[in-house]
Amino acid sequence: MSRRAITLFLGASLAASVFTGPASATTDITPPSAPTILSAFEYQFLELSFGYSLSTDNVTPKAAITYELYLDGVFESDIVPFIRPQFPNSSVAFAYAHAPGPVTLTLLAVDAAGNKSALSNAVTVTAIE
């Protein structure tokens, strides 16, 4: 049976519940904890490597929390954590600086409901070419 046939058969409101799950009785408004940048260093050719602690949330599991990376206070990219069994509370990531010189990294965590944490600690590294 196709999705369209199910929608027609069940009706729009019931079909929405079937495909998206039941409506939540409460809305998640609590942001995740702020991540912490544990270490950062320049690698080569403007590549930066950094390790960070994973945030926790009252609803969203650690593996579903995403992160926003800021370089010098400007949004750079979204990060999905790589969680290793031997280090379940931290992750590593890479970024590229736009030019040689000092670069300040900060992160914030975003839970499944879109709530954003406070910014992490700021760590400055020097990018080299």
MITOR-430106 format. One record per residue (C-alpha): x, y, z; residue in one letter. Coordinates in nm, 2 decimals. Layout:
# residues N
+--------+--------+--------+-----+
|      u |      v |      w | res |
+--------+--------+--------+-----+
|      X |      Y |      Z |   A |
...
+--------+--------+--------+-----+
***
This chain:
# residues 129
+--------+--------+--------+-----+
|      u |      v |      w | res |
+--------+--------+--------+-----+
|   0.00 |   0.00 |   0.00 |   M |
|   0.15 |   0.34 |  -0.10 |   S |
|   0.19 |   0.63 |   0.14 |   R |
|  -0.08 |   0.82 |  -0.06 |   R |
|  -0.32 |   0.52 |  -0.02 |   A |
|  -0.25 |   0.50 |   0.35 |   I |
|  -0.31 |   0.88 |   0.39 |   T |
|  -0.64 |   0.86 |   0.20 |   L |
|  -0.74 |   0.55 |   0.40 |   F |
|  -0.65 |   0.68 |   0.75 |   L |
|  -0.72 |   1.05 |   0.71 |   G |
|  -0.46 |   1.32 |   0.72 |   A |
|  -0.43 |   1.37 |   1.10 |   S |
|  -0.41 |   1.00 |   1.18 |   L |
|  -0.16 |   0.94 |   0.89 |   A |
|   0.06 |   1.22 |   1.02 |   A |
|   0.07 |   1.04 |   1.35 |   S |
|   0.16 |   0.71 |   1.19 |   V |
|   0.45 |   0.86 |   0.99 |   F |
|   0.58 |   1.11 |   1.25 |   T |
|   0.48 |   0.94 |   1.57 |   G |
|   0.24 |   1.07 |   1.83 |   P |
|   0.24 |   1.43 |   1.93 |   A |
|   0.46 |   1.49 |   2.24 |   S |
|   0.28 |   1.59 |   2.56 |   A |
|   0.56 |   1.83 |   2.65 |   T |
|   0.80 |   2.03 |   2.44 |   T |
|   1.17 |   2.01 |   2.50 |   D |
|   1.29 |   2.36 |   2.58 |   I |
|   1.60 |   2.27 |   2.78 |   T |
|   1.93 |   2.33 |   2.59 |   P |
|   2.21 |   2.08 |   2.61 |   P |
|   2.52 |   2.14 |   2.83 |   S |
|   2.79 |   2.34 |   2.67 |   A |
|   3.07 |   2.14 |   2.51 |   P |
|   3.43 |   2.19 |   2.62 |   T |
|   3.72 |   2.20 |   2.37 |   I |
|   3.98 |   1.98 |   2.53 |   L |
|   4.27 |   2.04 |   2.29 |   S |
|   4.34 |   2.19 |   1.96 |   A |
|   4.64 |   2.21 |   1.73 |   F |
|   4.74 |   2.31 |   1.38 |   E |
|   4.81 |   2.01 |   1.16 |   Y |
|   4.93 |   2.13 |   0.82 |   Q |
|   4.82 |   2.34 |   0.52 |   F |
|   4.57 |   2.54 |   0.74 |   L |
|   4.41 |   2.22 |   0.88 |   E |
|   4.32 |   2.24 |   1.25 |   L |
|   4.24 |   1.94 |   1.46 |   S |
|   4.06 |   1.95 |   1.79 |   F |
|   3.91 |   1.73 |   2.06 |   G |
|   3.60 |   1.82 |   2.25 |   Y |
|   3.38 |   1.68 |   2.53 |   S |
|   3.03 |   1.57 |   2.42 |   L |
|   2.73 |   1.76 |   2.56 |   S |
|   2.45 |   1.60 |   2.75 |   T |
|   2.08 |   1.67 |   2.72 |   D |
|   1.76 |   1.59 |   2.91 |   N |
|   1.60 |   1.43 |   2.60 |   V |
|   1.84 |   1.39 |   2.31 |   T |
|   2.10 |   1.11 |   2.33 |   P |
|   2.47 |   1.21 |   2.29 |   K |
|   2.49 |   1.05 |   1.95 |   A |
|   2.20 |   1.27 |   1.82 |   A |
|   2.34 |   1.60 |   1.95 |   I |
|   2.51 |   1.80 |   1.67 |   T |
|   2.76 |   2.08 |   1.71 |   Y |
|   2.81 |   2.42 |   1.54 |   E |
|   3.18 |   2.52 |   1.49 |   L |
|   3.27 |   2.89 |   1.49 |   Y |
|   3.61 |   3.02 |   1.38 |   L |
|   3.69 |   3.37 |   1.51 |   D |
|   3.32 |   3.40 |   1.61 |   G |
|   3.18 |   3.32 |   1.26 |   V |
|   2.98 |   3.01 |   1.19 |   F |
|   3.19 |   2.76 |   0.99 |   E |
|   3.01 |   2.43 |   0.98 |   S |
|   2.79 |   2.17 |   1.15 |   D |
|   2.97 |   1.88 |   1.31 |   I |
|   2.83 |   1.53 |   1.38 |   V |
|   3.03 |   1.37 |   1.66 |   P |
|   3.24 |   1.06 |   1.59 |   F |
|   3.19 |   0.86 |   1.91 |   I |
|   3.44 |   0.58 |   1.97 |   R |
|   3.36 |   0.31 |   2.22 |   P |
|   3.69 |   0.36 |   2.41 |   Q |
|   3.62 |   0.73 |   2.45 |   F |
|   3.24 |   0.76 |   2.48 |   P |
|   3.24 |   1.11 |   2.62 |   N |
|   3.45 |   1.29 |   2.37 |   S |
|   3.51 |   1.33 |   1.99 |   S |
|   3.76 |   1.48 |   1.75 |   V |
|   3.71 |   1.69 |   1.44 |   A |
|   3.90 |   1.89 |   1.18 |   F |
|   3.85 |   2.23 |   1.04 |   A |
|   4.03 |   2.45 |   0.79 |   Y |
|   4.14 |   2.80 |   0.86 |   A |
|   4.09 |   3.07 |   0.59 |   H |
|   4.44 |   3.21 |   0.62 |   A |
|   4.76 |   3.15 |   0.81 |   P |
|   4.77 |   3.30 |   1.16 |   G |
|   4.58 |   3.28 |   1.49 |   P |
|   4.23 |   3.12 |   1.48 |   V |
|   3.99 |   3.10 |   1.77 |   T |
|   3.77 |   2.80 |   1.78 |   L |
|   3.44 |   2.77 |   1.97 |   T |
|   3.15 |   2.52 |   1.96 |   L |
|   2.79 |   2.50 |   2.07 |   L |
|   2.57 |   2.20 |   2.09 |   A |
|   2.23 |   2.17 |   1.93 |   V |
|   1.97 |   1.91 |   2.05 |   D |
|   1.70 |   1.74 |   1.84 |   A |
|   1.45 |   2.01 |   1.93 |   A |
|   1.69 |   2.28 |   1.80 |   G |
|   1.78 |   2.41 |   2.15 |   N |
|   2.13 |   2.56 |   2.15 |   K |
|   2.38 |   2.54 |   2.44 |   S |
|   2.60 |   2.82 |   2.56 |   A |
|   2.93 |   2.86 |   2.37 |   L |
|   3.22 |   2.64 |   2.47 |   S |
|   3.55 |   2.77 |   2.60 |   N |
|   3.75 |   2.95 |   2.33 |   A |
|   4.08 |   2.80 |   2.22 |   V |
|   4.32 |   2.98 |   1.99 |   T |
|   4.57 |   2.80 |   1.76 |   V |
|   4.80 |   2.93 |   1.49 |   T |
|   4.72 |   2.80 |   1.14 |   A |
|   5.02 |   2.74 |   0.92 |   I |
|   5.05 |   2.69 |   0.54 |   E |
+--------+--------+--------+-----+
***
